[in-house]
Amino acid sequence: MNTLIDLFTLSADAHADRTAVSDESGDKLTYRELDELSTRVALELRARGVGREDRVGIHLRRRVDLFVAVLAVLKAGGVYVVVDDRYPEARRGLMLETAGVRLTLTESTWWEQSPNPVVWDEIRSASPRDGELAAPVPSDAACVLFTSGSTGVPKGVVLEHGSVAAFAVNPSLPKLEPDDKVAQVANVSFDAVHFELWGALAAGAELAVMPSLADLVRTDLRRELRRRRITAMLAPTMAVNHITGEDADAFSGLRVLHTGGDVVRPAACRAILGAGFDGVMCNLYGPTEATTAVTCFDVSGLAPDAANVPIGSAIDGTWVLLLDDELRPVPVGAPGNLYIGGIGVARGYLRDPARTAERFLPDPSGPPGSTMYATGDRARDLGDGVLEYLGRSDEQVKVRGYRVEPPEVEKSLLAHEQVRDVAVVVVGSGQDCRLVAFVVAEGEGLAPQALREYAESTMPDYQVPSELLFVENIPANSHGKRDRDRLLALLGERDRSREEYVAPRTDSERYLTELWEMLLGIERISVTDDFLRLGGHSMLAFRVRRRIERDYAVKLPVQDLLENTVLADLAVLMDGQVLAG
């Protein structure tokens, strides 16, 4: 079993003069340069007290230096905790505080936002030091990644070197080659980065740091992938589900395309495969607690009439178990609770033995002392070990591909001094699901916009409810629990009788009203409504743009939609485009 340092060292020795990492600014490093620079920084970290399994925060922009920092932390024997610079300051601080970082590598402009800060430019340019690097072993922790927590606090998942390294070079997945250019588009705090970063470096390939996928969709995904000569990427399921039809050839230049994170639509897969894509496309499944992916399905094997895309079979070194509520195996074809065992299973939750014991159970299929992870997912075996995903057994949902526990959102909102009670419900399903918060305010001084701004300052954008509805109280059912059905009924009543409703007045407004109601699943949309406030996002804006271009024969960049989010304003923009054409 290898460590991540072992994998990188092998590539650095074999491919010293090849480009290891590049970014949009034009900065790039060869494997030799990356090795030398990360070693110098690692020795500086060692001199500052970083040792075996010390956690080190990394709060840097997505560019070449971020990945230098990751490698340096590992060479120093530490554990990297990367926080995305796009997260609100409060969220970043909570993650780093929860992780208990020894120090944080950050930029001078973010000095006051980081615990125990060390300015990156200072440590990067420090004079070379003598010393010895650490020699991690496969069972040492490599990183901490955070997921949403049902108790209101994000959970820090501790992943070990051996687990991440085994995924990076897993023989069950399409093999990356030194000539590959792997797109780095994932949120760096999200486990998809393991395929991008360690898959590329283990293969001697180039890690091409690009704008986020949402930003790429706003411009021209196909053009940008070709401009950077990308050959391999992991595209979130939400992006794949939205990029169909005339845009399906966006991926046609790739050799390897993975998707994962949510339920992928068969129609989207067929559209991509039928639009000139002749590489390997795989649907991956796996929670952060099992190192990115534990099953894989080659989409080229999808039956022509398939109603669902399977999540596939267990990859090498990993096994999956389908058990009933008494932890007994279920027959082939029967629904069961999905458990995961093998090399990919994480160590557990950082500094949280109670939650670790609840979800990481003794593994009856593994060696003594090994654990299996209780995913909370439901699945069934279609035969020959090929699994079909059936949904969740708890309240956890996926919003834009990210795991969200509604109780965490509720706790964040309850932290506002003028919020007395709150209930968050999920509206819709699959790629169209969104969060709606019902809020009981303390007194009469809290404005909806003020509460939204508070939410946006404390939570990542995917956790911020699309709507904040003020109510006098949260209804309860006969068991004393929050009555979700009654809350949804209140939402429907609001949609039918909103006082601020303004009916469409022009053909363009009527067209957009019908389109938004269909895509967002909301009744009686007013021409004064805001697309983003109703739960819209860049991927849905992409679908809006595609429909407008098809029906009106005009070119309308997604960025224009995101800058004209009030329905009436977008209608005016559309009319102007039609007249200009």
C-alpha positions in Angstrom: 0.0 0.0 0.0 1.3 3.5 -0.9 1.1 6.9 0.6 0.3 10.0 -1.5 3.9 11.0 -1.2 5.0 7.7 -2.6 2.7 8.2 -5.7 4.0 11.7 -6.3 7.6 10.8 -5.9 7.3 8.0 -8.5 5.8 10.5 -10.9 8.3 13.2 -10.1 11.2 10.8 -10.8 9.7 9.5 -14.0 8.3 12.7 -15.5 10.5 15.5 -14.0 10.3 17.8 -17.0 6.6 17.4 -17.7 4.1 20.0 -16.5 2.5 18.9 -13.2 0.1 21.8 -12.6 -1.0 24.9 -14.4 -3.6 27.6 -13.9 -5.6 30.2 -15.7 -3.1 33.0 -15.1 -0.4 31.1 -17.1 1.5 29.9 -14.0 2.8 26.4 -14.2 5.3 24.0 -12.6 7.0 20.9 -13.8 7.1 17.9 -11.6 10.7 18.7 -10.7 9.8 22.3 -9.8 6.7 21.2 -7.8 8.8 18.7 -6.0 11.6 21.2 -5.1 9.2 24.0 -4.1 6.9 21.8 -2.0 10.0 20.4 -0.3 11.3 23.8 0.6 7.9 24.9 2.0 7.6 21.5 3.9 11.0 22.1 5.6 9.8 25.6 6.6 6.6 24.1 8.0 8.7 21.6 10.0 10.8 24.4 11.4 7.5 26.0 12.5 6.5 23.0 14.5 4.4 21.0 12.0 4.8 17.3 12.6 3.1 14.0 12.3 -0.7 14.4 11.8 -0.7 18.1 12.8 -3.6 19.7 11.0 -2.7 22.7 8.7 -5.4 25.0 7.3 -5.0 26.1 3.7 -6.9 29.2 2.7 -5.6 30.2 -0.7 -7.1 31.0 -4.1 -7.5 28.2 -6.6 -4.2 28.5 -8.4 -0.9 26.6 -8.7 0.3 27.6 -5.2 -2.7 26.0 -3.5 -1.5 22.6 -4.7 2.1 23.3 -3.7 0.8 24.0 -0.2 -1.2 20.7 -0.1 1.9 18.7 -1.1 4.1 20.6 1.3 1.8 19.9 4.2 1.9 16.1 3.5 5.7 16.2 3.1 5.9 17.8 6.5 3.9 15.0 7.9 0.8 17.1 8.4 -2.9 16.8 7.5 -4.3 19.4 5.1 -7.6 21.1 5.7 -8.4 23.2 2.6 -11.2 25.8 2.8 -12.7 27.2 -0.3 -12.2 31.0 -0.6 -15.8 31.3 -1.9 -17.3 30.1 1.4 -18.5 32.8 3.7 -16.0 33.9 6.3 -18.0 32.4 9.2 -18.2 29.0 7.5 -14.4 29.0 6.8 -13.7 30.0 10.4 -16.0 27.2 11.7 -14.3 24.6 9.6 -10.8 25.6 10.7 -11.8 26.0 14.3 -13.5 22.6 14.3 -10.4 21.1 12.7 -8.1 22.5 15.4 -5.5 23.6 12.9 -1.9 24.3 14.2 -1.6 27.1 11.6 -3.2 28.3 8.5 -1.5 29.1 5.2 -3.3 32.1 3.9 -3.0 35.3 1.9 -2.2 38.7 3.5 -5.7 40.0 2.6 -7.2 37.2 4.7 -4.8 37.4 7.6 -7.5 38.4 10.2 -9.9 35.7 9.0 -7.7 32.7 9.7 -6.7 31.0 13.0 -2.9 31.0 13.6 -2.2 32.6 10.2 1.0 32.3 8.2 1.2 34.4 5.0 1.8 32.2 2.1 4.1 34.6 0.2 6.3 34.8 3.3 6.7 31.0 3.7 7.0 30.4 0.0 9.9 32.8 -0.4 11.7 31.9 2.9 15.4 30.9 2.6 15.9 27.2 2.1 16.4 25.3 5.4 18.2 22.1 6.2 16.3 19.3 7.7 14.5 16.1 7.1 11.0 15.6 5.7 8.5 13.4 7.4 8.0 9.8 6.2 4.2 9.2 6.5 2.8 5.7 6.4 -0.4 4.6 4.6 -2.4 4.6 7.9 -1.5 8.3 8.6 -4.2 10.9 8.1 -3.8 12.9 4.9 -6.7 15.4 4.9 -9.9 16.5 6.6 -13.0 17.2 4.5 -16.2 18.6 5.8 -19.7 17.5 5.1 -23.1 18.8 6.4 -24.0 17.6 10.0 -27.4 16.7 11.4 -26.5 18.3 14.7 -26.0 21.7 13.1 -22.2 21.5 12.9 -20.3 20.3 9.8 -18.6 16.9 10.2 -14.9 16.6 9.6 -14.1 13.4 7.8 -10.5 12.1 8.4 -9.1 10.3 5.3 -5.8 8.4 5.4 -3.0 8.3 2.9 -3.6 4.7 1.9 -7.3 5.3 1.2 -6.8 8.3 -1.1 -3.8 6.7 -2.8 -5.8 3.5 -3.5 -8.6 5.5 -5.1 -6.1 7.5 -7.2 -4.7 4.5 -8.9 -7.6 2.1 -8.6 -7.4 -0.5 -11.4 -11.2 -0.7 -11.7 -11.3 2.9 -13.0 -10.1 4.1 -16.4 -6.3 4.6 -16.3 -5.0 8.1 -16.7 -1.9 8.6 -18.7 1.1 11.0 -18.6 -0.3 12.8 -21.7 -3.6 13.5 -20.1 -4.7 17.0 -18.9 -7.1 16.7 -16.0 -9.5 19.5 -15.4 -9.5 20.9 -11.8 -13.0 22.4 -11.5 -14.2 21.0 -8.2 -14.6 22.9 -5.0 -11.3 22.2 -3.2 -13.1 21.4 0.0 -15.1 18.7 -1.8 -13.9 15.1 -2.3 -14.1 15.2 -6.1 -10.7 17.0 -5.9 -9.1 13.6 -5.1 -9.7 12.4 -8.7 -8.4 15.6 -10.1 -5.4 16.2 -7.9 -4.1 12.8 -7.0 -5.4 11.0 -10.1 -3.3 13.5 -12.2 -0.2 13.5 -10.1 -0.1 9.7 -9.7 -0.3 9.3 -13.5 2.4 11.9 -14.3 -0.4 13.9 -16.0 -1.1 17.7 -15.9 -3.5 19.1 -13.4 -5.2 22.0 -15.2 -6.7 24.5 -12.7 -9.8 26.1 -14.3 -12.7 28.2 -13.2 -15.4 26.4 -11.4 -17.8 24.4 -13.5 -20.6 26.9 -12.8 -18.4 29.7 -14.1 -17.5 27.6 -17.2 -21.1 27.0 -18.0 -21.7 30.8 -17.9 -19.2 31.2 -20.7 -18.7 28.3 -23.0 -17.8 24.9 -21.5 -17.0 23.3 -24.8 -14.7 26.1 -25.9 -12.9 26.2 -22.6 -12.3 22.5 -22.4 -10.8 22.6 -25.9 -8.7 25.7 -25.2 -7.0 24.0 -22.2 -6.9 20.7 -24.2 -8.6 18.8 -21.4 -8.8 15.0 -21.8 -10.2 13.9 -18.4 -12.6 15.4 -15.9 -15.1 14.6 -13.2 -18.2 16.6 -14.0 -20.8 16.8 -11.2 -24.1 15.1 -12.0 -26.0 18.3 -11.9 -23.8 19.7 -14.7 -24.2 16.5 -16.8 -28.0 16.5 -16.3 -28.3 20.1 -17.5 -25.9 19.8 -20.5 -27.9 18.0 -23.1 -29.3 18.5 -26.5 -27.4 21.0 -28.7 -24.8 21.4 -25.9 -24.1 17.7 -25.4 -21.0 17.8 -27.5 -19.2 19.9 -24.8 -17.5 16.7 -23.6 -16.8 15.2 -27.0 -13.0 16.0 -26.8 -12.5 14.1 -23.6 -10.9 10.6 -23.2 -12.2 10.0 -19.7 -15.4 11.5 -18.3 -16.6 10.7 -14.8 -19.8 11.9 -13.2 -21.1 11.6 -9.7 -22.6 13.3 -6.7 -26.3 12.7 -7.4 -28.7 10.7 -9.6 -27.8 11.1 -13.3 -30.5 11.1 -16.0 -30.4 8.4 -18.7 -31.4 10.9 -21.3 -28.3 13.1 -20.4 -26.0 10.2 -20.7 -27.4 9.1 -24.1 -27.2 12.7 -25.4 -23.5 12.9 -24.5 -22.7 9.5 -25.9 -24.5 10.3 -29.1 -22.8 13.7 -29.6 -19.4 12.5 -30.7 -18.0 11.4 -27.3 -15.9 8.2 -27.9 -14.1 8.0 -24.6 -15.0 6.2 -21.4 -17.9 7.7 -19.4 -18.4 6.3 -15.8 -21.1 7.0 -13.3 -19.4 7.0 -9.8 -21.0 6.6 -6.4 -19.5 7.2 -3.1 -19.7 9.4 0.0 -16.8 11.4 1.4 -16.6 8.9 4.2 -15.5 6.3 1.7 -13.0 8.4 -0.3 -14.9 9.8 -3.3 -16.1 6.6 -5.1 -16.7 3.0 -4.2 -18.8 1.9 -7.2 -18.5 2.5 -10.9 -20.8 1.9 -13.9 -19.6 2.2 -17.5 -22.4 4.3 -19.1 -21.7 2.8 -22.5 -23.4 -0.4 -21.1 -26.7 1.5 -20.4 -29.7 -0.4 -21.8 -31.5 1.6 -24.5 -34.7 1.6 -22.5 -33.2 2.0 -19.1 -35.2 4.2 -16.8 -32.3 4.7 -14.4 -28.5 4.7 -14.6 -27.1 2.1 -12.2 -24.3 3.2 -9.8 -22.4 0.0 -10.8 -20.2 -2.5 -9.0 -17.7 -2.1 -6.2 -14.2 -1.0 -7.3 -11.1 -2.9 -6.5 -10.3 -3.2 -2.7 -13.8 -2.1 -1.7 -17.0 -4.0 -1.1 -20.6 -3.0 -0.6 -23.2 -4.8 1.5 -27.0 -4.5 1.3 -28.5 -5.2 4.7 -31.9 -5.0 6.3 -32.6 -3.1 9.6 -31.3 -6.1 11.5 -28.0 -6.0 9.6 -28.9 -9.2 7.7 -28.2 -9.5 3.9 -31.1 -8.9 1.7 -31.8 -11.1 -1.4 -30.7 -10.0 -4.9 -33.3 -7.5 -6.2 -34.6 -6.5 -2.8 -34.1 -3.0 -1.4 -31.5 -2.8 1.3 -29.5 -0.3 3.4 -26.1 0.3 1.8 -22.9 -0.3 3.8 -19.4 0.1 2.5 -16.2 -1.7 3.6 -12.6 -1.9 2.4 -9.6 0.3 1.8 -11.7 3.4 1.1 -13.4 3.7 4.4 -12.4 6.8 6.3 -10.9 6.7 9.8 -14.0 8.5 11.2 -15.2 11.9 12.2 -12.6 14.3 13.6 -12.8 14.6 17.4 -16.3 13.1 17.4 -16.2 9.5 18.7 -19.9 9.4 19.3 -20.9 10.1 15.7 -18.0 7.9 14.5 -19.3 4.9 16.5 -22.8 5.5 15.1 -21.8 5.4 11.4 -18.6 3.4 11.4 -19.5 -0.2 12.5 -17.5 -3.4 12.8 -17.2 -4.9 9.4 -18.3 -8.6 9.3 -16.7 -9.0 5.8 -13.3 -7.5 6.6 -10.3 -8.3 8.7 -10.4 -8.0 12.5 -10.7 -4.4 13.6 -11.9 -3.1 10.3 -15.0 -1.0 10.0 -17.8 -0.5 7.5 -19.6 2.8 6.9 -23.4 3.0 7.2 -24.2 5.4 4.3 -27.9 6.0 5.0 -28.5 5.3 1.3 -30.8 2.6 -0.1 -30.0 0.4 -3.1 -30.7 -2.9 -4.7 -28.6 -5.5 -6.5 -29.7 -5.8 -10.1 -27.6 -8.9 -10.5 -23.9 -9.6 -10.8 -23.2 -7.0 -8.1 -24.5 -4.1 -10.2 -26.4 -1.7 -7.9 -29.2 0.7 -8.4 -29.6 3.7 -6.1 -33.0 4.0 -4.5 -32.7 7.2 -2.3 -32.1 8.1 1.3 -33.3 6.5 4.5 -33.0 9.8 6.5 -33.5 13.6 5.9 -30.2 14.2 4.2 -30.6 15.7 0.7 -28.4 16.7 -2.2 -28.6 20.3 -3.3 -26.6 21.0 -6.5 -24.6 17.9 -5.8 -23.7 18.8 -2.2 -24.9 16.9 0.9 -27.1 19.0 3.1 -28.6 18.2 6.5 -31.6 20.5 7.0 -31.0 20.6 10.8 -27.6 22.3 10.1 -29.3 25.0 8.1 -31.9 25.4 10.9 -29.2 25.8 13.5 -27.4 28.4 11.4 -30.6 30.5 11.1 -31.5 30.1 14.8 -28.1 31.7 15.7 -29.7 35.0 14.5 -30.8 36.9 17.6 -34.2 37.7 16.1 -35.1 34.2 15.1 -37.2 32.3 17.6 -37.9 29.1 15.6 -37.3 27.8 12.2 -38.1 24.7 10.1 -36.4 23.9 6.8 -38.2 21.6 4.3 -37.1 20.2 1.0 -39.2 21.1 -2.0 -38.9 19.1 -5.3 -36.5 16.2 -5.9 -33.4 15.2 -7.7 -31.7 18.1 -9.6 -34.6 20.4 -8.9 -34.7 20.1 -5.1 -34.4 23.3 -3.1 -34.7 24.4 0.5 -37.4 26.5 2.0 -37.1 27.9 5.5 -40.2 28.8 7.6 -39.1 31.4 10.2 -40.7 32.5 13.4 -39.3 35.9 14.2 -38.8 37.5 17.6 -40.7 40.7 17.4 -41.4 42.6 14.2 -38.0 44.2 13.3 -36.5 41.4 11.2 -36.7 42.0 7.5 -36.5 39.0 5.1 -33.6 40.6 3.1 -31.6 41.1 6.3 -32.1 37.5 7.3 -31.1 36.4 3.8 -27.9 38.5 4.0 -27.2 36.9 7.4 -27.7 33.4 5.9 -25.4 34.2 3.0 -22.7 35.4 5.4 -22.8 32.2 7.5 -23.5 29.4 5.0 -22.2 28.2 1.6 -24.6 29.2 -1.2 -25.9 25.7 -1.6 -27.1 25.7 2.0 -28.9 29.0 1.8 -32.7 28.4 1.5 -34.2 29.6 -1.8 -37.0 31.1 0.2 -37.4 32.5 3.7 -41.1 32.6 4.7 -42.2 34.2 7.9 -44.9 32.4 9.9 -46.5 32.9 13.3 -45.6 29.4 14.5 -44.2 26.0 13.2 -47.2 23.6 13.0 -46.7 20.2 14.7 -48.4 16.8 13.9 -50.1 14.5 16.4 -46.7 13.1 17.5 -45.4 16.5 18.4 -43.0 16.7 15.4 -42.9 19.4 12.8 -45.7 18.8 10.3 -43.9 18.9 6.9 -47.1 18.3 5.0 -48.7 21.4 6.6 -45.6 23.5 5.9 -45.7 22.5 2.2 -49.5 23.3 2.2 -48.6 26.8 3.6 -46.1 27.2 0.8 -48.8 26.3 -1.8 -51.3 28.7 -0.2 -48.6 31.4 -0.4 -48.0 30.7 -4.1 -51.7 31.0 -4.9 -52.3 34.2 -2.9 -49.2 36.3 -2.7 -50.2 40.0 -2.3 -47.2 41.1 -4.2 -48.2 39.1 -7.3 -48.0 41.0 -10.6 -49.4 39.1 -13.6 -47.4 39.0 -16.9 -48.2 41.9 -19.2 -46.3 41.1 -22.4 -45.7 38.0 -24.5 -42.1 37.8 -23.2 -43.3 38.0 -19.6 -45.9 35.3 -20.2 -43.3 33.1 -21.8 -40.8 33.5 -19.0 -43.5 33.0 -16.3 -44.5 29.6 -17.8 -40.8 28.6 -18.2 -39.8 29.6 -14.7 -42.9 27.9 -13.1 -42.0 24.7 -15.0 -38.3 24.7 -14.1 -38.6 25.9 -10.5 -41.8 24.0 -9.7 -43.5 27.1 -8.3 -47.0 28.4 -9.0 -48.0 32.0 -9.7 -44.6 33.5 -10.3 -44.8 37.2 -10.4 -43.0 39.4 -12.9 -41.4 41.1 -9.9 -39.9 37.8 -8.7 -36.1 37.2 -8.7 -34.8 34.0 -10.3 -32.1 33.4 -7.7 -34.4 34.1 -4.8 -36.8 31.5 -6.1 -34.1 28.8 -6.0 -32.6 29.3 -9.4 -28.8 28.8 -10.0 -26.3 28.9 -12.8 -27.2 25.4 -14.1 -30.9 26.2 -14.2 -30.0 29.5 -15.9 -28.2 27.4 -18.5 -31.5 25.6 -19.2 -33.4 28.9 -19.4 -30.9 30.3 -21.9 -31.1 27.2 -24.0 -34.9 27.3 -24.2 -34.9 31.1 -25.0 -32.3 30.6 -27.8 -34.4 27.7 -29.2 -37.7 29.5 -29.1 -36.6 33.0 -29.9 -33.6 32.3 -32.2 -31.4 34.8 -30.2 -28.1 34.4 -28.5 -28.3 35.1 -24.8 -25.2 34.5 -22.6 -25.9 32.9 -19.2 -24.1 35.8 -17.6 -26.8 38.1 -18.9 -29.4 36.0 -17.2 -27.6 36.0 -13.9 -27.3 39.8 -14.1 -31.0 40.3 -15.0 -32.6 38.0 -12.4 -35.9 39.8 -12.0 -38.4 38.3 -14.5 -39.5 41.7 -15.9 -35.9 42.8 -16.4 -35.1 39.6 -18.3 -38.2 40.0 -20.5 -37.0 43.5 -21.5 -33.5 42.1 -22.3 -35.1 39.4 -24.4 -37.2 41.9 -26.3 -34.1 44.0 -27.0 -32.2 41.0 -28.3 -35.1 40.1 -30.6 -35.3 43.7 -32.0 -31.5 43.8 -32.4 -31.6 40.5 -34.3 
